Amino acid sequence: MTQPSANPLPIAQPEVIEVDTTTVACEGGDGGALGHPRVFLSLVKGGETECPYCDRIYKLKPGVVARH
């Protein structure tokens, strides 16, 4: 029986992308075969959102105001 590693692999943090618009499109990766279906995400509520496919986090740049 093997012992669990004392140093487990670190969990990668999601990529955070600062934007200056309240609607973004995410395709994961750089698009193409490694991506996911394009989804449009809104940052109007709270100025931040997470892609349901790839967990990327999109945040409004400091000073940008989310308007309805």
C-alpha positions in Angstrom: 0.0 0.0 0.0 1.4 3.4 -0.9 1.4 6.4 1.4 -0.3 9.6 0.3 2.2 12.3 -0.8 3.1 14.8 1.9 3.2 17.5 -0.9 0.0 17.2 -2.9 -0.1 19.0 -6.2 -1.3 22.6 -5.9 -4.7 23.4 -7.2 -4.5 25.9 -10.1 -6.3 29.2 -9.5 -8.8 30.3 -12.1 -7.6 32.9 -14.6 -8.8 36.4 -13.8 -9.4 38.7 -16.7 -10.0 42.4 -16.2 -12.4 44.0 -18.8 -13.9 47.4 -19.5 -17.3 46.2 -20.8 -20.2 44.7 -18.9 -20.8 41.9 -21.4 -18.0 39.4 -22.4 -17.9 36.3 -24.6 -15.9 33.3 -23.4 -14.8 30.3 -25.5 -12.3 28.9 -23.1 -8.6 28.5 -23.9 -7.7 30.3 -27.1 -10.8 29.0 -28.9 -10.6 26.2 -31.4 -10.5 22.5 -30.4 -9.4 23.2 -26.8 -12.2 25.6 -26.0 -15.9 25.3 -25.2 -19.1 26.6 -26.7 -19.1 30.4 -26.8 -21.1 31.9 -23.9 -22.0 35.5 -23.3 -21.6 36.7 -19.7 -22.9 39.8 -17.9 -21.0 41.7 -15.3 -23.8 44.2 -14.6 -24.6 42.7 -11.2 -21.5 43.0 -8.9 -19.0 43.8 -11.7 -17.7 40.2 -11.7 -18.8 36.8 -13.2 -17.4 33.3 -13.6 -17.6 31.2 -16.8 -19.7 28.1 -16.1 -17.5 26.0 -18.4 -13.9 27.0 -17.7 -14.1 28.9 -14.4 -12.4 32.0 -15.8 -13.3 35.0 -13.8 -14.1 38.3 -15.5 -13.9 41.5 -13.5 -14.5 45.1 -14.4 -11.3 47.1 -14.4 -11.0 49.5 -11.5 -12.9 52.7 -12.2 -15.3 51.2 -14.7 -18.9 51.5 -13.6 -21.4 48.8 -14.5 -24.5 50.4 -15.9 -27.8 48.7 -16.5 
